[in-house]
Amino acid sequence: MVDQTKDTLQSAENPDKLRRSLHNRHIQLIAIGGAIGTGLFMGSGKTISLAGPSIIFVYMIIGFMLFFVMRAMGELLLSNLEYKSFSDFAADLLGPWAGYFTGWTYWFCWVVTGIADIVAISSYFQLWFPDFSIWMSALLCVVVFLALNILTVKLFGEMEFWFAIIKIVAIVALIVTGVVLVALHYPSPGGGHAALSNIWSYGGMFPQGVSGFFAGFQIAVFAFVGIELVGTAAAETHDPHKVLPRAINAIPLRVIMFYVLALMVIMAVTPWNSVVADRSPFVAMFMMIGLPAAASIVNFVVLTSAASSANSGIFSTSRMLYGLSEQGVAHRTFGRLSARAVPTSGLFFSCFCLLVGVALIYLIPNVMTVFTMVTTVSAILFMFVWTIILCSYLAYRKKHPQRHQNSSFKMPLGKLMCWVCMAFFAFVIVLLTLQEDTRNALMVTPLWFILLGCGWWIRSRKAA
């Protein structure tokens, strides 16, 4: 309580700095929300049909690699509490160019993801209100998220807390329902009955071979986008030395519970070759037990999942613009805070970009083609950000060996795992060349870096 009072007094004395208003429960649930993407609810059918039971290993491998990325980020953020986010430590350890590229890339990632989420929310909304204009619902979404973020940081934390609770309840309900169906040997759609042996009885753990196993990585990696959100919230975390390690260390447990257990239960109840690729397995599971409201319940869960992602995106983009402004690589307007210590200029700009994106999606035909390409580009750019975190860690170990020695939250197998994780991301990039839609997105991605490079060159000329 004394620490909290002291923290509040410091905020009052220094209104030009972000306040540490987020507490342990906020950060724990923001971390869970970041680790559970909409892809688990809607995309798991497609990943199961592509890879079969081997998809379990795909999620475990990706979760294992990203745990080390988060540990590297955690050690860096706690080594210097002046770091507001990973663009700050990238600028400090790798050079101003790294802060510029990382910050603007991360901002772009979340704007693109936010556009996708808002379009998704609008389409989910149509299930209940088919006569309501899709553009009115998109506009309403942006206004609501702007209002939630502009008031206080704590309100953002509360909203993410409850959004994540809804996700957790839905997944736990799925797992419990599945376990009960297996225990009762409930008839399954394939003609058999629910049993644990269904996981390996239809062609073993790798029924689609190595190619099917590799194909699973292309989609599954997108489900983990947002896992690094804990780092963006670090500057506004109360008692970061206690809260951040807890949130990061719980990642393996979350991956096992929310991804592995959920997928195992789905495949135990419905054999993998009976799972419909373009339909949510969550809906199918609840429909099996004769729950007529299954579609509406899952629609509500998926809607809140997309809302959580969009809300997180608006929060993180405004904080990233604030950090870039402080580094001098974004307009100084983005560095101004409101009386409640919220970067309102960054919020308004990010929300405006979301509206422009929604308008573009309306104007461009073949929406789903553009939609797939844009979200794939976003995921590729997220891998770039994760790689920059690892490169920053390697630079930190070289420049500040004493800080590493004194750290209470050291990254296990530090240097070795940095290289292993970067090799893994390179491997995923190679896999993206195998499918036509992801290959097209991979070819478009360099345009963003060319644009950023031009911006950096113009800025350097002005500075000179």
MOVENCOR-V118134 format. One record per residue. N is the residue number from 1. RES is the residue in three letters. D_LAST is the distance of its C-alpha to the last C-alpha in whole Angstrom. Layout:
[[N | RES | D_LAST] [N | RES | D_LAST]]
This chain:
[[1 | MET | 50] [2 | VAL | 48] [3 | ASP | 45] [4 | GLN | 45] [5 | THR | 46] [6 | LYS | 43] [7 | ASP | 40] [8 | THR | 41] [9 | LEU | 41] [10 | GLN | 38] [11 | SER | 37] [12 | ALA | 38] [13 | GLU | 36] [14 | ASN | 33] [15 | PRO | 33] [16 | ASP | 29] [17 | LYS | 30] [18 | LEU | 31] [19 | ARG | 35] [20 | ARG | 37] [21 | SER | 40] [22 | LEU | 40] [23 | HIS | 43] [24 | ASN | 45] [25 | ARG | 47] [26 | HIS | 44] [27 | ILE | 42] [28 | GLN | 45] [29 | LEU | 45] [30 | ILE | 42] [31 | ALA | 42] [32 | ILE | 45] [33 | GLY | 44] [34 | GLY | 41] [35 | ALA | 43] [36 | ILE | 45] [37 | GLY | 44] [38 | THR | 46] [39 | GLY | 46] [40 | LEU | 49] [41 | PHE | 51] [42 | MET | 51] [43 | GLY | 49] [44 | SER | 51] [45 | GLY | 54] [46 | LYS | 52] [47 | THR | 51] [48 | ILE | 55] [49 | SER | 56] [50 | LEU | 53] [51 | ALA | 53] [52 | GLY | 57] [53 | PRO | 57] [54 | SER | 55] [55 | ILE | 52] [56 | ILE | 53] [57 | PHE | 52] [58 | VAL | 48] [59 | TYR | 48] [60 | MET | 49] [61 | ILE | 46] [62 | ILE | 43] [63 | GLY | 44] [64 | PHE | 44] [65 | MET | 41] [66 | LEU | 39] [67 | PHE | 41] [68 | PHE | 39] [69 | VAL | 36] [70 | MET | 37] [71 | ARG | 38] [72 | ALA | 34] [73 | MET | 33] [74 | GLY | 35] [75 | GLU | 35] [76 | LEU | 31] [77 | LEU | 31] [78 | LEU | 34] [79 | SER | 32] [80 | ASN | 30] [81 | LEU | 31] [82 | GLU | 28] [83 | TYR | 27] [84 | LYS | 28] [85 | SER | 28] [86 | PHE | 27] [87 | SER | 23] [88 | ASP | 23] [89 | PHE | 24] [90 | ALA | 22] [91 | ALA | 19] [92 | ASP | 20] [93 | LEU | 22] [94 | LEU | 20] [95 | GLY | 17] [96 | PRO | 15] [97 | TRP | 15] [98 | ALA | 19] [99 | GLY | 19] [100 | TYR | 17] [101 | PHE | 19] [102 | THR | 22] [103 | GLY | 22] [104 | TRP | 22] [105 | THR | 24] [106 | TYR | 27] [107 | TRP | 26] [108 | PHE | 27] [109 | CYS | 30] [110 | TRP | 32] [111 | VAL | 31] [112 | VAL | 33] [113 | THR | 36] [114 | GLY | 36] [115 | ILE | 37] [116 | ALA | 39] [117 | ASP | 41] [118 | ILE | 41] [119 | VAL | 43] [120 | ALA | 45] [121 | ILE | 46] [122 | SER | 47] [123 | SER | 49] [124 | TYR | 51] [125 | PHE | 52] [126 | GLN | 54] [127 | LEU | 56] [128 | TRP | 58] [129 | PHE | 57] [130 | PRO | 57] [131 | ASP | 57] [132 | PHE | 54] [133 | SER | 51] [134 | ILE | 49] [135 | TRP | 46] [136 | MET | 47] [137 | SER | 47] [138 | ALA | 44] [139 | LEU | 43] [140 | LEU | 45] [141 | CYS | 43] [142 | VAL | 40] [143 | VAL | 41] [144 | VAL | 43] [145 | PHE | 40] [146 | LEU | 38] [147 | ALA | 41] [148 | LEU | 41] [149 | ASN | 38] [150 | ILE | 37] [151 | LEU | 40] [152 | THR | 39] [153 | VAL | 38] [154 | LYS | 42] [155 | LEU | 43] [156 | PHE | 41] [157 | GLY | 42] [158 | GLU | 46] [159 | MET | 45] [160 | GLU | 44] [161 | PHE | 47] [162 | TRP | 49] [163 | PHE | 48] [164 | ALA | 48] [165 | ILE | 51] [166 | ILE | 52] [167 | LYS | 51] [168 | ILE | 53] [169 | VAL | 56] [170 | ALA | 56] [171 | ILE | 55] [172 | VAL | 58] [173 | ALA | 60] [174 | LEU | 60] [175 | ILE | 60] [176 | VAL | 63] [177 | THR | 65] [178 | GLY | 64] [179 | VAL | 66] [180 | VAL | 69] [181 | LEU | 69] [182 | VAL | 69] [183 | ALA | 72] [184 | LEU | 74] [185 | HIS | 74] [186 | TYR | 73] [187 | PRO | 73] [188 | SER | 70] [189 | PRO | 69] [190 | GLY | 69] [191 | GLY | 73] [192 | GLY | 73] [193 | HIS | 72] [194 | ALA | 69] [195 | ALA | 69] [196 | LEU | 67] [197 | SER | 68] [198 | ASN | 66] [199 | ILE | 63] [200 | TRP | 64] [201 | SER | 67] [202 | TYR | 66] [203 | GLY | 64] [204 | GLY | 63] [205 | MET | 60] [206 | PHE | 58] [207 | PRO | 60] [208 | GLN | 57] [209 | GLY | 57] [210 | VAL | 53] [211 | SER | 52] [212 | GLY | 53] [213 | PHE | 51] [214 | PHE | 48] [215 | ALA | 48] [216 | GLY | 48] [217 | PHE | 45] [218 | GLN | 43] [219 | ILE | 44] [220 | ALA | 45] [221 | VAL | 41] [222 | PHE | 40] [223 | ALA | 43] [224 | PHE | 41] [225 | VAL | 37] [226 | GLY | 37] [227 | ILE | 38] [228 | GLU | 35] [229 | LEU | 35] [230 | VAL | 36] [231 | GLY | 33] [232 | THR | 31] [233 | ALA | 34] [234 | ALA | 34] [235 | ALA | 32] [236 | GLU | 35] [237 | THR | 38] [238 | HIS | 40] [239 | ASP | 41] [240 | PRO | 38] [241 | HIS | 40] [242 | LYS | 43] [243 | VAL | 42] [244 | LEU | 40] [245 | PRO | 42] [246 | ARG | 45] [247 | ALA | 43] [248 | ILE | 41] [249 | ASN | 45] [250 | ALA | 47] [251 | ILE | 45] [252 | PRO | 47] [253 | LEU | 50] [254 | ARG | 49] [255 | VAL | 48] [256 | ILE | 52] [257 | MET | 53] [258 | PHE | 51] [259 | TYR | 51] [260 | VAL | 53] [261 | LEU | 56] [262 | ALA | 56] [263 | LEU | 56] [264 | MET | 59] [265 | VAL | 61] [266 | ILE | 60] [267 | MET | 61] [268 | ALA | 64] [269 | VAL | 65] [270 | THR | 64] [271 | PRO | 64] [272 | TRP | 61] [273 | ASN | 62] [274 | SER | 64] [275 | VAL | 60] [276 | VAL | 59] [277 | ALA | 55] [278 | ASP | 54] [279 | ARG | 56] [280 | SER | 55] [281 | PRO | 58] [282 | PHE | 58] [283 | VAL | 59] [284 | ALA | 62] [285 | MET | 63] [286 | PHE | 64] [287 | MET | 65] [288 | MET | 68] [289 | ILE | 69] [290 | GLY | 70] [291 | LEU | 67] [292 | PRO | 67] [293 | ALA | 64] [294 | ALA | 62] [295 | ALA | 60] [296 | SER | 59] [297 | ILE | 59] [298 | VAL | 56] [299 | ASN | 55] [300 | PHE | 54] [301 | VAL | 53] [302 | VAL | 50] [303 | LEU | 49] [304 | THR | 48] [305 | SER | 46] [306 | ALA | 44] [307 | ALA | 44] [308 | SER | 43] [309 | SER | 40] [310 | ALA | 39] [311 | ASN | 39] [312 | SER | 37] [313 | GLY | 34] [314 | ILE | 34] [315 | PHE | 34] [316 | SER | 31] [317 | THR | 29] [318 | SER | 29] [319 | ARG | 28] [320 | MET | 25] [321 | LEU | 24] [322 | TYR | 24] [323 | GLY | 23] [324 | LEU | 20] [325 | SER | 19] [326 | GLU | 20] [327 | GLN | 17] [328 | GLY | 14] [329 | VAL | 14] [330 | ALA | 17] [331 | HIS | 18] [332 | ARG | 19] [333 | THR | 23] [334 | PHE | 23] [335 | GLY | 23] [336 | ARG | 26] [337 | LEU | 30] [338 | SER | 33] [339 | ALA | 36] [340 | ARG | 37] [341 | ALA | 34] [342 | VAL | 33] [343 | PRO | 29] [344 | THR | 31] [345 | SER | 28] [346 | GLY | 27] [347 | LEU | 31] [348 | PHE | 31] [349 | PHE | 28] [350 | SER | 30] [351 | CYS | 33] [352 | PHE | 32] [353 | CYS | 31] [354 | LEU | 34] [355 | LEU | 36] [356 | VAL | 34] [357 | GLY | 35] [358 | VAL | 38] [359 | ALA | 39] [360 | LEU | 37] [361 | ILE | 40] [362 | TYR | 42] [363 | LEU | 41] [364 | ILE | 41] [365 | PRO | 44] [366 | ASN | 45] [367 | VAL | 44] [368 | MET | 45] [369 | THR | 43] [370 | VAL | 40] [371 | PHE | 40] [372 | THR | 41] [373 | MET | 38] [374 | VAL | 36] [375 | THR | 37] [376 | THR | 37] [377 | VAL | 33] [378 | SER | 33] [379 | ALA | 35] [380 | ILE | 33] [381 | LEU | 30] [382 | PHE | 31] [383 | MET | 32] [384 | PHE | 28] [385 | VAL | 28] [386 | TRP | 31] [387 | THR | 30] [388 | ILE | 26] [389 | ILE | 29] [390 | LEU | 31] [391 | CYS | 27] [392 | SER | 26] [393 | TYR | 30] [394 | LEU | 30] [395 | ALA | 27] [396 | TYR | 28] [397 | ARG | 31] [398 | LYS | 29] [399 | LYS | 27] [400 | HIS | 30] [401 | PRO | 33] [402 | GLN | 35] [403 | ARG | 34] [404 | HIS | 35] [405 | GLN | 38] [406 | ASN | 39] [407 | SER | 38] [408 | SER | 41] [409 | PHE | 40] [410 | LYS | 39] [411 | MET | 39] [412 | PRO | 42] [413 | LEU | 41] [414 | GLY | 38] [415 | LYS | 36] [416 | LEU | 39] [417 | MET | 39] [418 | CYS | 35] [419 | TRP | 36] [420 | VAL | 39] [421 | CYS | 37] [422 | MET | 34] [423 | ALA | 37] [424 | PHE | 39] [425 | PHE | 36] [426 | ALA | 36] [427 | PHE | 39] [428 | VAL | 39] [429 | ILE | 37] [430 | VAL | 39] [431 | LEU | 42] [432 | LEU | 40] [433 | THR | 40] [434 | LEU | 44] [435 | GLN | 44] [436 | GLU | 44] [437 | ASP | 42] [438 | THR | 40] [439 | ARG | 39] [440 | ASN | 38] [441 | ALA | 36] [442 | LEU | 34] [443 | MET | 33] [444 | VAL | 31] [445 | THR | 29] [446 | PRO | 27] [447 | LEU | 26] [448 | TRP | 24] [449 | PHE | 22] [450 | ILE | 21] [451 | LEU | 20] [452 | LEU | 18] [453 | GLY | 16] [454 | CYS | 15] [455 | GLY | 14] [456 | TRP | 12] [457 | TRP | 10] [458 | ILE | 10] [459 | ARG | 9] [460 | SER | 6] [461 | ARG | 5] [462 | LYS | 5] [463 | ALA | 4] [464 | ALA | 0]]
